[in-house]
Amino acid sequence: MLKTILLLLGGFVAGIGSTIGLSMYFVYEYATQPDELEKYSLPDAEYSLSNDAYTNTNECHNFPVEKLLGNWYGQKTLDDGNLQKWKVTRFADGTYQIQFELSSPEGLHTSKESGLWSYSGCLYSVITKSRNGENVLFQEVYRVQDLTDKKLIYTNYRTGNTFTVIKGI
């Protein structure tokens, strides 16, 4: 009888050990798989805590979120001298659409993105879910530097780039 109990107990312990071992194996295998989202990631940027998004010590104003709704237009000359223009439309349901135009010596290039947006305090966040009809997933967070009825100035925490957009009709 004791021999039977010990055999059963040994089998039980071996079963638990096998289960734990298999679980650890599958967790390791899953964790070492390439991240499917990496193919959608943005180019590496140098991170710096000295950009204006971090160093601005002005009080964060909690502007009414309704001020961000509607069509906003911006343009910026990039480091390579090319001109980028964009129109972003933010909707009350928390979605957005943006169209980009890049003027370069090779011609005019256009692209579209859409996703979700949110605003709280001085933080403006976007989660991009689609780029040119392809599913993507990435997020950017900005510090709102100033917001009026007609102008929004915000700085990207990741890149330090500051953008100014003007509200349109």
Phi and psi in degrees as GROMACS dihedral restraints (atoms count N, CA, C in turn):
[ dihedral_restraints ]
;  ai    aj    ak    al  type     phi  dphi    fc
    3     4     5     6     1   -63.2    20    10
    4     5     6     7     1   -38.5    20    10
    6     7     8     9     1   -62.8    20    10
    7     8     9    10     1   -40.0    20    10
    9    10    11    12     1   -65.4    20    10
   10    11    12    13     1   -43.2    20    10
   12    13    14    15     1   -63.3    20    10
   13    14    15    16     1   -43.8    20    10
   15    16    17    18     1   -65.1    20    10
   16    17    18    19     1   -38.8    20    10
   18    19    20    21     1   -64.0    20    10
   19    20    21    22     1   -44.0    20    10
   21    22    23    24     1   -64.0    20    10
   22    23    24    25     1   -43.8    20    10
   24    25    26    27     1   -63.8    20    10
   25    26    27    28     1   -41.6    20    10
   27    28    29    30     1   -62.9    20    10
   28    29    30    31     1   -41.7    20    10
   30    31    32    33     1   -64.3    20    10
   31    32    33    34     1   -39.5    20    10
   33    34    35    36     1   -63.2    20    10
   34    35    36    37     1   -46.9    20    10
   36    37    38    39     1   -63.9    20    10
   37    38    39    40     1   -41.3    20    10
   39    40    41    42     1   -63.4    20    10
   40    41    42    43     1   -38.7    20    10
   42    43    44    45     1   -63.8    20    10
   43    44    45    46     1   -42.9    20    10
   45    46    47    48     1   -64.6    20    10
   46    47    48    49     1   -43.9    20    10
   48    49    50    51     1   -60.7    20    10
   49    50    51    52     1   -42.3    20    10
   51    52    53    54     1   -64.0    20    10
   52    53    54    55     1   -42.2    20    10
   54    55    56    57     1   -62.3    20    10
   55    56    57    58     1   -45.0    20    10
   57    58    59    60     1   -64.1    20    10
   58    59    60    61     1   -43.8    20    10
   60    61    62    63     1   -61.2    20    10
   61    62    63    64     1   -45.6    20    10
   63    64    65    66     1   -64.3    20    10
   64    65    66    67     1   -40.5    20    10
   66    67    68    69     1   -61.2    20    10
   67    68    69    70     1   -45.0    20    10
   69    70    71    72     1   -63.6    20    10
   70    71    72    73     1   -39.7    20    10
   72    73    74    75     1   -60.9    20    10
   73    74    75    76     1   -47.9    20    10
   75    76    77    78     1   -68.7    20    10
   76    77    78    79     1   -35.8    20    10
   78    79    80    81     1   -62.6    20    10
   79    80    81    82     1   -44.7    20    10
   81    82    83    84     1   -63.0    20    10
   82    83    84    85     1   -46.4    20    10
   84    85    86    87     1   -60.0    20    10
   85    86    87    88     1   -42.7    20    10
   87    88    89    90     1   -66.7    20    10
   88    89    90    91     1   -42.5    20    10
   90    91    92    93     1   -67.9    20    10
   91    92    93    94     1   -25.2    20    10
   93    94    95    96     1   -94.6    20    10
   94    95    96    97     1     3.3    20    10
   96    97    98    99     1   -72.6    20    10
   97    98    99   100     1   147.5    20    10
   99   100   101   102     1   -62.7    20    10
  100   101   102   103     1   142.1    20    10
  102   103   104   105     1   -70.6    20    10
  103   104   105   106     1   120.9    20    10
  105   106   107   108     1   -61.4    20    10
  106   107   108   109     1   -28.3    20    10
  108   109   110   111     1   -80.4    20    10
  109   110   111   112     1   -14.4    20    10
  111   112   113   114     1   -59.5    20    10
  112   113   114   115     1   -29.9    20    10
  114   115   116   117     1   -68.9    20    10
  115   116   117   118     1   -13.6    20    10
  117   118   119   120     1  -103.2    20    10
  118   119   120   121     1     0.8    20    10
  120   121   122   123     1   -70.6    20    10
  121   122   123   124     1   157.4    20    10
  123   124   125   126     1   -77.9    20    10
  124   125   126   127     1   160.7    20    10
  126   127   128   129     1   -59.8    20    10
  127   128   129   130     1   150.2    20    10
  129   130   131   132     1   -60.3    20    10
  130   131   132   133     1   139.6    20    10
  132   133   134   135     1  -126.4    20    10
  133   134   135   136     1   152.2    20    10
  135   136   137   138     1   -79.4    20    10
  136   137   138   139     1   126.0    20    10
  138   139   140   141     1   -91.0    20    10
  139   140   141   142     1   136.8    20    10
  141   142   143   144     1  -143.3    20    10
  142   143   144   145     1   129.7    20    10
  144   145   146   147     1   -82.8    20    10
  145   146   147   148     1     7.0    20    10
  147   148   149   150     1   -98.6    20    10
  148   149   150   151     1     1.4    20    10
  150   151   152   153     1   -76.4    20    10
  151   152   153   154     1   166.2    20    10
  153   154   155   156     1   -61.5    20    10
  154   155   156   157     1   -25.8    20    10
  156   157   158   159     1   -63.1    20    10
  157   158   159   160     1   -34.8    20    10
  159   160   161   162     1   -90.7    20    10
  160   161   162   163     1   -36.7    20    10
  162   163   164   165     1   -86.4    20    10
  163   164   165   166     1   -15.0    20    10
  165   166   167   168     1   -66.4    20    10
  166   167   168   169     1   114.4    20    10
  168   169   170   171     1  -100.7    20    10
  169   170   171   172     1     7.4    20    10
  171   172   173   174     1   -62.9    20    10
  172   173   174   175     1   152.3    20    10
  174   175   176   177     1   -59.5    20    10
  175   176   177   178     1   139.9    20    10
  177   178   179   180     1   -79.6    20    10
  178   179   180   181     1   117.1    20    10
  180   181   182   183     1   -85.5    20    10
  181   182   183   184     1   137.9    20    10
  183   184   185   186     1   -97.3    20    10
  184   185   186   187     1    81.6    20    10
  186   187   188   189     1   -66.7    20    10
  187   188   189   190     1   150.7    20    10
  189   190   191   192     1   -60.7    20    10
  190   191   192   193     1   131.9    20    10
  192   193   194   195     1   -60.1    20    10
  193   194   195   196     1   -27.0    20    10
  195   196   197   198     1   -61.6    20    10
  196   197   198   199     1   -25.1    20    10
  198   199   200   201     1   -63.8    20    10
  199   200   201   202     1   -23.6    20    10
  201   202   203   204     1   -87.1    20    10
  202   203   204   205     1   -10.4    20    10
  204   205   206   207     1   -71.6    20    10
  205   206   207   208     1   155.9    20    10
  207   208   209   210     1   100.2    20    10
  208   209   210   211     1  -163.6    20    10
  210   211   212   213     1   -93.1    20    10
  211   212   213   214     1   131.3    20    10
  213   214   215   216     1  -130.0    20    10
  214   215   216   217     1   140.0    20    10
  216   217   218   219     1  -121.4    20    10
  217   218   219   220     1   139.0    20    10
  219   220   221   222     1  -145.3    20    10
  220   221   222   223     1   163.0    20    10
  222   223   224   225     1  -152.4    20    10
  223   224   225   226     1   152.0    20    10
  225   226   227   228     1  -153.2    20    10
  226   227   228   229     1   135.7    20    10
  228   229   230   231     1   -84.0    20    10
  229   230   231   232     1   122.3    20    10
  231   232   233   234     1   -79.6    20    10
  232   233   234   235     1   167.3    20    10
  234   235   236   237     1   -56.6    20    10
  235   236   237   238     1   -30.5    20    10
  237   238   239   240     1   -84.6    20    10
  238   239   240   241     1     4.4    20    10
  240   241   242   243     1    89.9    20    10
  241   242   243   244     1    -9.1    20    10
  243   244   245   246     1   -74.6    20    10
  244   245   246   247     1   151.2    20    10
  246   247   248   249     1  -101.8    20    10
  247   248   249   250     1   125.9    20    10
  249   250   251   252     1  -112.0    20    10
  250   251   252   253     1   130.7    20    10
  252   253   254   255     1  -120.5    20    10
  253   254   255   256     1   151.1    20    10
  255   256   257   258     1  -150.5    20    10
  256   257   258   259     1   155.5    20    10
  258   259   260   261     1  -129.2    20    10
  259   260   261   262     1   120.7    20    10
  261   262   263   264     1  -113.6    20    10
  262   263   264   265     1   136.0    20    10
  264   265   266   267     1  -117.6    20    10
  265   266   267   268     1   120.3    20    10
  267   268   269   270     1  -105.7    20    10
  268   269   270   271     1   130.8    20    10
  270   271   272   273     1  -105.6    20    10
  271   272   273   274     1   155.8    20    10
  273   274   275   276     1   -64.9    20    10
  274   275   276   277     1   -20.6    20    10
  276   277   278   279     1   -81.8    20    10
  277   278   279   280     1     5.7    20    10
  279   280   281   282     1    87.8    20    10
  280   281   282   283     1    11.3    20    10
  282   283   284   285     1  -104.4    20    10
  283   284   285   286     1   161.7    20    10
  285   286   287   288     1  -144.7    20    10
  286   287   288   289     1   159.7    20    10
  288   289   290   291     1  -135.4    20    10
  289   290   291   292     1   141.0    20    10
  291   292   293   294     1  -138.1    20    10
  292   293   294   295     1   138.6    20    10
  294   295   296   297     1  -118.0    20    10
  295   296   297   298     1   131.5    20    10
  297   298   299   300     1  -111.1    20    10
  298   299   300   301     1   145.7    20    10
  300   301   302   303     1  -129.3    20    10
  301   302   303   304     1   126.9    20    10
  303   304   305   306     1  -117.3    20    10
  304   305   306   307     1   116.9    20    10
  306   307   308   309     1   -95.0    20    10
  307   308   309   310     1   120.5    20    10
  309   310   311   312     1  -137.1    20    10
  310   311   312   313     1   170.3    20    10
  312   313   314   315     1   -57.5    20    10
  313   314   315   316     1   -25.3    20    10
  315   316   317   318     1   -79.0    20    10
  316   317   318   319     1   -11.2    20    10
  318   319   320   321     1   127.8    20    10
  319   320   321   322     1  -164.3    20    10
  321   322   323   324     1   -98.8    20    10
  322   323   324   325     1   126.1    20    10
  324   325   326   327     1  -116.1    20    10
  325   326   327   328     1   134.5    20    10
  327   328   329   330     1  -120.3    20    10
  328   329   330   331     1   153.0    20    10
  330   331   332   333     1  -152.7    20    10
  331   332   333   334     1   161.1    20    10
  333   334   335   336     1  -133.6    20    10
  334   335   336   337     1   145.1    20    10
  336   337   338   339     1  -135.5    20    10
  337   338   339   340     1   156.4    20    10
  339   340   341   342     1  -151.5    20    10
  340   341   342   343     1   160.5    20    10
  342   343   344   345     1   171.1    20    10
  343   344   345   346     1  -144.3    20    10
  345   346   347   348     1  -117.1    20    10
  346   347   348   349     1   151.4    20    10
  348   349   350   351     1  -137.3    20    10
  349   350   351   352     1   157.0    20    10
  351   352   353   354     1  -151.1    20    10
  352   353   354   355     1   161.1    20    10
  354   355   356   357     1  -146.4    20    10
  355   356   357   358     1   134.3    20    10
  357   358   359   360     1  -156.5    20    10
  358   359   360   361     1   129.3    20    10
  360   361   362   363     1    61.0    20    10
  361   362   363   364     1  -122.7    20    10
  363   364   365   366     1  -105.8    20    10
  364   365   366   367     1    12.2    20    10
  366   367   368   369     1  -100.9    20    10
  367   368   369   370     1   122.0    20    10
  369   370   371   372     1  -113.7    20    10
  370   371   372   373     1   122.5    20    10
  372   373   374   375     1  -122.8    20    10
  373   374   375   376     1   144.7    20    10
  375   376   377   378     1  -129.7    20    10
  376   377   378   379     1   141.5    20    10
  378   379   380   381     1  -116.5    20    10
  379   380   381   382     1   112.3    20    10
  381   382   383   384     1   -86.1    20    10
  382   383   384   385     1   125.5    20    10
  384   385   386   387     1  -112.4    20    10
  385   386   387   388     1   -16.7    20    10
  387   388   389   390     1  -145.4    20    10
  388   389   390   391     1   135.8    20    10
  390   391   392   393     1  -133.8    20    10
  391   392   393   394     1   117.5    20    10
  393   394   395   396     1    51.6    20    10
  394   395   396   397     1    41.0    20    10
  396   397   398   399     1    81.8    20    10
  397   398   399   400     1    -4.8    20    10
  399   400   401   402     1   -97.3    20    10
  400   401   402   403     1   141.6    20    10
  402   403   404   405     1   -71.0    20    10
  403   404   405   406     1   129.0    20    10
  405   406   407   408     1  -137.1    20    10
  406   407   408   409     1   172.6    20    10
  408   409   410   411     1  -155.1    20    10
  409   410   411   412     1   108.1    20    10
  411   412   413   414     1  -154.4    20    10
  412   413   414   415     1   163.0    20    10
  414   415   416   417     1  -130.0    20    10
  415   416   417   418     1   144.9    20    10
  417   418   419   420     1  -128.6    20    10
  418   419   420   421     1   145.0    20    10
  420   421   422   423     1  -125.3    20    10
  421   422   423   424     1   135.1    20    10
  423   424   425   426     1  -125.6    20    10
  424   425   426   427     1   151.5    20    10
  426   427   428   429     1   -98.5    20    10
  427   428   429   430     1   125.0    20    10
  429   430   431   432     1   -77.4    20    10
  430   431   432   433     1   116.5    20    10
  432   433   434   435     1   -85.3    20    10
  433   434   435   436     1   -38.7    20    10
  435   436   437   438     1  -158.8    20    10
  436   437   438   439     1   146.9    20    10
  438   439   440   441     1  -146.9    20    10
  439   440   441   442     1   123.3    20    10
  441   442   443   444     1  -122.4    20    10
  442   443   444   445     1  -174.9    20    10
  444   445   446   447     1   -64.4    20    10
  445   446   447   448     1   -23.3    20    10
  447   448   449   450     1  -121.6    20    10
  448   449   450   451     1    -9.2    20    10
  450   451   452   453     1  -142.1    20    10
  451   452   453   454     1   139.3    20    10
  453   454   455   456     1  -128.7    20    10
  454   455   456   457     1   128.4    20    10
  456   457   458   459     1  -120.4    20    10
  457   458   459   460     1   126.8    20    10
  459   460   461   462     1  -145.8    20    10
  460   461   462   463     1   152.0    20    10
  462   463   464   465     1  -122.7    20    10
  463   464   465   466     1   133.0    20    10
  465   466   467   468     1   -75.5    20    10
  466   467   468   469     1   125.0    20    10
  468   469   470   471     1   -64.0    20    10
  469   470   471   472     1   -35.2    20    10
  471   472   473   474     1   -74.3    20    10
  472   473   474   475     1   -46.7    20    10
  474   475   476   477     1  -100.8    20    10
  475   476   477   478     1   -22.4    20    10
  477   478   479   480     1    83.0    20    10
  478   479   480   481     1    -1.5    20    10
  480   481   482   483     1   -69.2    20    10
  481   482   483   484     1   135.3    20    10
  483   484   485   486     1  -106.2    20    10
  484   485   486   487     1   136.9    20    10
  486   487   488   489     1  -123.7    20    10
  487   488   489   490     1   144.9    20    10
  489   490   491   492     1  -123.4    20    10
  490   491   492   493     1   128.8    20    10
  492   493   494   495     1  -126.8    20    10
  493   494   495   496     1   149.4    20    10
  495   496   497   498     1  -112.9    20    10
  496   497   498   499     1   136.0    20    10
  498   499   500   501     1   -75.0    20    10
  499   500   501   502     1   135.1    20    10
  501   502   503   504     1  -115.7    20    10
  502   503   504   505     1  -171.7    20    10
